Structure formats: structure tokens, C-alpha cells
Amino acid sequence: MTFQGWALIALFVAATAAMARPMGTWLFALYDGRVGRLARVERGLYRVAGIDPQRDQQWAGYAAAVLAFNLVGFLFLYAILRLQYYLPLNPQGFAGMPSGLAFNTAISFVTNTNWQNYGGETTLSQFAQMIGLMVQNFLSAATGIAVAFALIRGFAQRPTPDQAASGIGNFWVDVTRITLWLLLPASIVLTIVYVALGVPQTLAAAVDATTLEGARQTIALGPVASQLSIKMLGTNGGGFFNVNSAHPFENPGAVSNLIQMLSIFAIGAGLTWTFGKAVGNTRQGWAILSAMLVLFVLGVSLLYWADAAGNPILSAHGVSAALGNMEGKEVRFGIAASALFAAVTTSASCGAVIAMHDSLMPLAGITPLANMQVGEVVIGGVGAGFYGMMLFALLAVFVAGLMVGRTPEYVGKKIEAREVKLAMFAVAALPLLILGLTALASVVPAGLAGPLAKGPHGFSEILYAFSSAVANNGSAFGGLTGNTDFYNSLLAIGMFGGRFFVILPVLAIAGSLAGKRYVPEGAGSFPTTGLLWIGLLAAIVLIVGGLTFMPSLVLGPGAEQAALVAGTTF
Amino acid sequence: MRIIDTLRPAFVLLVALALLTGIAFPLTMTGLAQVILPDQANGSLIREQGRVVGSALIGQSFTTPRYFNGRPSAAGKGYDAGSSAASNLAPTAAALVARVDADVSRIRASGVTTPTVPADLVTTSASGLDPDLSPEAAFIQVPRVATARGLSADGVRALVTRSIDHPLLGVVGEPRVNVLLLNRQLDRLSATRVP
């Protein structure tokens, strides 16, 4: 560990906090429909699509729209992947994707997971990359933010007693505005910045070079920068190239790397501020962000500490430990930035990588695993991290309510049995899926054929795959051979469940809260802005979300660490 | 609520937003990038007498003693820039230890006598295309390269020192040496010193 490394981490945390308000202000304008003259541009689109932008949807209507939009998007993407051979912009003549892989990939991109069982530059045409995958990079991100908006409206609605029922917004309008006025303009700016820093943006698929030693080198190219910009901003994480942002074209240097990490957190951090603004007290938002950052610093510290020490087994074979554990790392990033990125990408549901998580030291691997297993609520995926954290906030006020013996309330709404049950359903769905699927894959032959590593690390590879899929992350312990019928199907089930078994309860909670009367904070209310609340919330995430996974973490990384100390290899 | 009331906006919005984000956006960006930043947009290629010799951002395989050698690579048969890949080996993998052992022995056989070998020189990178070495990993190769080329070790060492990229503001980035650019400088140095 170096002072420089800690300085980088501190700089990053400070910058994240600094982004929250400007980004949150932008998001609040979209949330509140204050788009000014831009609304005129939308009007024609709404007319053709048969959308009444004034109509407030009830939660069931909002949920139906979410599901319909995702279903149509899934079918569209699946068709493109299967048919890419017959479609334009396929200079390398790649064949259509096999059905199992295309199914997995389509689910993966629609659910904002971007788990990749294929290598981008060796499998996909430019057409499939752009109009197939990139479109879902925008739309799955917009879907997540829209659901977060809906939940915020649930908290912020102030229905009068004679009002029949309160809606939670209009999904079509939310998705359109988020895409047109946030994701697209921000991506345009970021694309130009990335190109300036060295990321290619061309329709050429490859160029041939003759190296200094006279060998031939085929260098894959493509419209990388445009995909990269939304991949990070929308916490999608699906790489243009097989090795994702570790590829020098997808992340040429330390500056592009810092911009990528900040853009992963930008919207997630901003949403906490938007929430505070919407409920009339920005300190509520800051409290949520603070709890997230406390958990983030804990995770990144463990990761950096464990990986910077280097691999003692290699040290015993004459390798210097000064640079740390460099297997699967790039020199231009080193250990500090790689550790930071690994923590960021798994806190958010991004899943892009600049270092291979499979080659992290055993204890370092705990941070990405735990980040995903608690449901990626530390900043989190765009929208998804916020609404995931809100579920824990509901549980936290419930626990606090039990302790002091009064009806819990949060930002002016009474939290009752229905909300707590729905929150608990979503919070329980994740471990059931992750641990259930991991257990299944750990005993059947088709599952055991997957891991590259033998011994405890092989189990970690399986556990990581399902943690990543269910949490909609998309990063991998890449040694696992995931492109089999078994893993393509099970991972797709995990990704689907992890996305919609959370979105649906969240929307139901939003609908339930929207109908509740506003209860002003009284002397007996549990304060949800101070240090006590921040600590309670962070503890609830660790205890309710994390403790479930303790045995699996002991079996995987824990056992491997013991082997490492003993000098055992597999 | 009829199903068509939900499917129509879903379909129309998907098509409209797909045209915008999947076609108009990348094509406009490509056009713009090709006009204002053509060098970077096309892969930061290095040309020698019109021929492409590589990309400044992509590592390439160097195996002879005359050149600074880069890191081991898991991409294809080594530095295959059409198929990026990592080893994905666990820290406790026997295959990792065996590979590192062989590389350490090879480096020792080339005349390196320091007590330890820099880690980046015997580990595979995340991309298999890492263009860089740590300064230590470059300096350790100076005597071998200088001998193979008949150059003075001090001259080669000075060249490495000049080639180090330092972190921005001392915080963002790691000290590093781009191997391809260093080796091109080395060729130039040799060319000017031909007897």
C-alpha cells in the first residue's frame, strides 16, 4: 500500500460526494418534468406511440409498462443476435449466435447485467454491438432510473384525504426523458472525451500491423468510445472487447480510468440527492449517500490491503512483492486503481473490469463478492442501487421501530406490515437465488464442469458467477466456462429473478406509499438524518444482507486464504 | 386496460430510441471523431514509411535480447490484438506457480542477478495486450539489451529514464514505460551509432 494509493481513493470518494448535488439537480428536473421547451421535441413521439404524458399510472400500470418494454426489448435483441449474419455491418462475417448463448446475452443486456459469455471482438458484428447491445445499454439504464423515480414519488406524494388513489408517474415519459435528456447528451460528451484520450471510434473492424520483430499483428478496432460512454454511465459494464476496460483501447490510461469510475457512480450518487430534494429535506439524501460511502470505504480498504501485499507463494519463488499482486493487472493502473475500480464496479451494478477478479488475492475477492451479495446498494446500479438501498432503509426504520416500540415512519410516511413484507420479499429473493443456484451448480456434473480452478477457488468461481448474475453485475471470475447450456440457462434465470423480483416489489411499495397521508416528523420520530441512522442503516445492510453469505464466503475465499498461508496450490 | 395499450408505446418507443441511440448516436460520433480526432479514433497507429508497425496503445510481442521484452501475455499466442484475454488463474493455482517459476528462471538465465524479479515481468496482464512495463522491469533489462546491441549501458539506461511516464499530479496513474515506443527509440539510438 502506498500513500499515493490512499490519496487516489480519498480523491475518488470526495469527487463522488461532490457529484451528488449537480447530478441530483439534473435528475430532479427530469423527475419533476421540468424540461422546458424540450417537451415539444417529445410531443411527436408521444403521439405516434399513443402515450398521454399527463396520465399518472398506478403502480400496477407502471409495472406492466416496465415489463412490456423489457419484453419487447428482449425479443428485439435476441432476434438481432441470432440473425447478425444476415444483417449489415458485419465485415468479419460472424455467424449468428447459438440459441442458448443468444438467450443468455439478451436477458443479460435487458436486465442491465451485461454478463458476457462471448468475446466481443471475436463474436459480434458492429451492427449487433451498436443496435443490439448498445440500445439496451441505454434502455436498461433508463428503466432502472425510472423505477427509482417511481419509488421516490411514492415517498414524496402528499395525497389529500378525499383523493381516491395517487399514481407514481408515467413510465413511458420517464424512460423517454431519461434517455433523451440525460443519458444521450452525457454520452455524447463522454464519447468525445474518451476519443481524445485514445479510445477508437471507427467502423473499421481491424487493422493489420507488422511489428518491430517482423510478426503480423491484427489489431481489432470498432466504435468503442460510443459504447464505452454509456456502458459506464448506465452501469451496464458489457465490454466492447473480451477483456472489457482492461483493454488498452477501452481504457488507455489513468485519466480515462478515473473518468470511467466517476461516471459509474455519477447517477447513483445523484439519485440520493434527488430523493432528498423530492421529500423536502436534502439531509435525508445525504444520510443515504453517507451510509453508502461508509460501506464503500470498508470494502475498498479490504480489497486494496489484501491485494497490495502481493502473492506470498510467488514471493517464495523470487518475485518481488513491491508492486503487489500483478497477475491479471495492467501496469498503467497498478494495484490501487485496480482495487478501487473493482470495488466501484461491484458496488454499482456495472461489472466492467480493469483487472481480472479471478486472479485477486483470496481476501481481496471478498469485497466484490460481498458488494454484489448485499444487492449492490453501495451507490449501486443506476436506479437499482437507490431502490435497493431504500429497501434496507425500510427494514432499518422497522428494526428501529421495534426497538423503541412505536410505528416506524420514514420521510413522513408510516411504514406498515405491507411495505415491510414486500421489502423483505425482495431482500430475501437475492440470497435464495444466489445460494440456491450456487448449491445446485456445486453438486451436479454440468455445474462442476464449469470452474477453471480446483479446490476452494473453484467454488468461488461458481459463487461469483451467480452473485454477479443475480445482482445484475456482469463481472466474472473469468476462469469459469459459462458458455454451456447449463450455465447459460441458470445464469439467465438468476439475472431475470434478480432484476424483476426486486423491481416488482419496489413498485408495489411505491404504490402503497403513494396512497399514504403525510405524517409530519414529531418528537417521537426516529431521526433518519444523523450519525445514528447512518450507522444503523450500514449495519442493517451488513447484518441482513451480508450475514446470510458468511458461510459461502468462508468456504470459498476463506478456505483459499488458509491454503495460501500454508503454501498449498491446486 | 387492453394489452395493445401497453404494447404499442413499448414497440414505438423501442424502435424510435433504438434508431436514435443505436444508429444515429454511434454513427454521428464516428463521423465527428474521424474529423476532429482522426489519429485517436483510428487506434493511435504508428506508421514507418507508410507501413503500420503497431498502435501506441497496444503491446506487441518482443522476444529477442535486442529489444526490451514486455510482460507475458495470455492473448492468443501472445499479444494477439484480435483476441484479448487474461490467464484468469487463481493466486493458488499450481499452473500459475509453474509458469512464473519458468519465467523467473529464464530471466535469471539472461544475466539478471537482483535478489527478486519485478512482479509485472513474470505475471500476465489483464488484457494480454499491456503496452507498459514498470520502470524497474525495464531497468533490469538494460545490461542485456546494451550488450546485444553493442551500446553503452549508461546510454540505454538514460533512454529508459527519459521514457518513463509519471503519474498526473503524483496521484493519478503509475510510473510506467511504453515498451513499443521505448524499443523504437532504441532502434533509432542504434541507427545513429552504426560504425
Interface residues (C-beta under 8 A of the other chain):
Chain A: Q4 A7 L8 L11 L45 V48 A49 G50 I51 G61 A64 A65 A68 F69 L71 V72 G73 F76 G119 E121 T122 M130 I131 G132 M134 V135 N137 F138 L139 W172 V175 T176 T179 L180 L183 L184 S187 I188 T191 I192 V195 A196 L197 G198 V199 P200 Q201 T202 L203 A204 A206 V207 D208 A209 T210 T211 L212 E213 A215 Q217 T218 I219 A220 L221 P223 A225 S226 Q227 I230 F241 N242 V243 A246 H247 P248 F249 P252 G253 A254 V255 L258 G310 N311 I313 L314 S315 H317 G318 V319 S320 A321 A322 L323 G324 N325 M326 E327 G328 K329 E330 V331 R332 F333 G334 A337 V353 I354 A355 M356 D358 S359 L360 M361 P362 L452 A453 G455 H457 S460 F477 G478 G479 E560 A563 L564 T568 T569 F570
Chain B: M1 D5 T6 L7 R8 P9 A10 F11 V12 L13 L14 A16 L17 A18 L20 T21 G22 I23 F25 P26 M29 T30 L32 A33 Q34 I36 L37 Q40 A41 N42 G43 S44 L45 R51 V52 V53 G54 S55 A56 L57 I58 G59 Q60 S61 F62 T63 T64 Y67 R71 Y79 D80 A81 G82 S83 S84 A85 A86 S87 N88 L89 A90 P91 T92 A93 A94 L96 V97 V100 D101 V104 R108 P115 T116 V117 P118 A119 D120 V122 T123 T124 S125 A126 S127 G128 L129 D130 P131 D132 L133 S134 E136 P167 L168 G170 V171 V172 G173 E174 R176 L180 N183 R184 D187
